[in-house]
């Protein structure tokens, strides 16, 4: 398969400098995750994104950790998968679509509140870069603990073009840094 475009050497250098000089000064601030934050996130069912995961992993059930606007949850539901989500902020559950009300609960990447090995697929998409680095090992351990088979991560790395654009990205690292913590 083709390698993803990594950008020019200049943009990578800028991203590295950002991750070393700016990102560590950013602090985790739960107040940033309110109505304004969640109203900007997609809520329409994202079946296009979920279909390949459904076809490859063949999950009976899914836990979406940090479900945000609920697009992935609703995508899995539209594809016939029993989907559930956890999110630490009340603004997310209050804004979620009515068809998700009984499927979402309070929890986070480090403490989902779910039983061991209870989901065929656990997704954590665009979440871990928002957590302090010291929480990364616990979060990864929790995701592995509740998964029966698959864990799917999408993490914004310091080389990604949108890394410096989101003020809530406080843990921008290389993919190598994340890989060393997963194994």
C-alpha positions in Angstrom: 0.0 0.0 0.0 1.2 3.5 -0.7 2.8 5.4 2.2 0.9 8.5 3.5 2.2 11.9 2.4 4.4 13.2 5.1 4.8 16.7 3.9 8.0 18.6 3.0 11.1 18.6 5.1 10.4 22.2 6.0 6.9 21.5 7.2 8.2 18.5 9.2 10.9 20.7 10.8 8.2 23.3 11.7 6.1 20.5 13.2 9.0 19.2 15.2 9.8 22.6 16.6 6.2 23.1 17.4 6.0 19.8 19.3 9.2 20.6 21.2 8.8 24.3 21.9 5.0 25.0 22.0 3.1 21.8 22.7 4.7 21.0 26.1 3.6 24.4 27.3 0.0 23.6 26.6 -1.9 22.3 29.5 -4.9 20.0 29.7 -7.9 22.2 30.4 -11.3 20.4 30.7 -13.1 23.7 30.3 -12.2 23.7 26.6 -14.5 20.7 26.0 -17.8 22.4 26.3 -20.8 23.0 24.0 -18.8 25.0 21.5 -16.2 22.2 21.1 -18.7 19.4 20.6 -21.0 21.5 18.3 -18.2 21.6 15.8 -17.8 17.9 15.6 -19.6 15.8 12.9 -22.7 13.9 14.0 -24.0 12.4 10.8 -23.4 8.7 10.5 -19.9 8.1 9.1 -20.5 4.8 7.3 -17.8 5.5 4.8 -15.2 5.5 7.6 -16.7 2.6 9.5 -17.4 0.2 6.6 -13.8 -1.0 6.0 -13.4 -1.6 9.8 -16.7 -3.5 9.9 -15.8 -5.6 6.9 -12.2 -6.4 8.0 -12.7 -6.8 11.8 -16.3 -8.2 11.6 -17.2 -6.9 15.1 -20.4 -7.8 16.8 -19.9 -4.9 19.1 -17.8 -1.7 19.3 -16.8 0.7 22.0 -15.9 4.2 20.7 -13.7 5.8 23.3 -14.1 9.6 23.1 -17.1 9.5 20.7 -17.2 13.3 20.3 -20.1 14.2 18.0 -21.2 10.5 17.6 -20.5 10.2 13.8 -18.5 7.0 14.2 -21.0 5.5 16.6 -23.9 6.2 14.3 -21.9 4.9 11.4 -21.4 1.5 13.1 -25.1 1.4 14.1 -26.1 2.1 10.5 -24.0 -0.9 9.4 -25.7 -3.2 11.9 -23.0 -3.2 14.6 -23.9 -2.9 18.3 -22.0 0.3 19.0 -21.4 2.0 22.4 -19.4 5.0 23.4 -17.7 6.7 26.4 -16.9 10.3 26.7 -15.7 12.2 29.8 -17.6 15.4 29.1 -21.3 16.1 29.7 -21.4 18.4 26.7 -20.9 15.4 24.4 -23.6 13.2 25.9 -26.0 16.2 26.0 -25.4 17.0 22.3 -25.5 13.4 21.0 -28.2 12.3 18.7 -31.3 10.8 20.4 -30.6 7.3 18.9 -27.4 7.2 20.9 -28.8 8.1 24.4 -28.9 4.5 25.8 -25.5 3.7 24.2 -23.3 6.3 25.7 -21.9 6.7 29.1 -19.4 8.8 31.1 -15.9 7.5 30.9 -12.5 8.2 29.3 -9.6 6.6 27.7 -8.0 5.8 31.1 -11.2 4.6 32.7 -14.0 3.4 30.4 -16.0 1.7 33.1 -16.4 -1.4 30.9 -15.7 -5.0 31.7 -12.5 -6.9 30.6 -12.6 -8.2 27.0 -16.2 -7.0 26.4 -15.8 -5.5 22.9 -14.7 -7.1 19.6 -13.5 -3.7 18.5 -12.4 -0.6 20.5 -11.9 2.6 18.6 -10.1 5.6 20.0 -10.0 8.2 17.2 -8.3 11.6 17.5 -8.4 11.4 21.3 -5.0 10.4 22.7 -3.2 13.6 21.6 -5.6 15.5 23.8 -4.5 13.7 27.0 -1.4 14.6 29.0 1.6 12.3 28.1 1.6 10.8 31.6 -1.9 9.4 31.0 -0.9 7.7 27.7 0.2 4.3 29.2 -2.9 4.0 31.3 -5.2 4.9 28.4 -3.5 2.4 26.1 -3.7 -0.3 28.8 -7.4 0.4 29.3 -8.2 0.2 25.6 -6.4 -3.2 25.4 -8.1 -4.4 28.5 -11.7 -3.9 27.3 -11.0 -5.2 23.8 -11.6 -8.9 23.0 -9.9 -8.7 19.6 -9.1 -5.3 18.0 -8.1 -1.8 19.0 -8.1 0.9 16.4 -6.2 4.1 17.1 -6.0 7.3 15.1 -3.6 9.7 16.8 -2.5 13.1 15.5 1.3 13.0 15.5 3.6 16.0 15.5 4.2 15.6 11.7 0.5 15.9 10.8 -0.5 19.2 9.2 -3.3 19.9 11.7 -1.1 19.2 14.7 -0.4 22.8 15.6 -3.8 24.1 14.5 -5.8 22.6 17.4 -5.1 24.2 20.8 -6.3 21.1 22.6 -3.5 19.0 21.1 -1.3 18.8 24.1 0.5 15.5 23.5 2.1 15.7 20.1 4.6 12.9 19.6 6.1 10.8 16.9 4.4 7.6 15.8 7.4 5.8 17.2 6.7 7.2 20.6 3.2 5.9 20.5 4.2 2.5 19.1 6.6 2.0 21.9 3.8 2.5 24.4 1.3 0.1 22.7 3.5 -2.9 22.7 
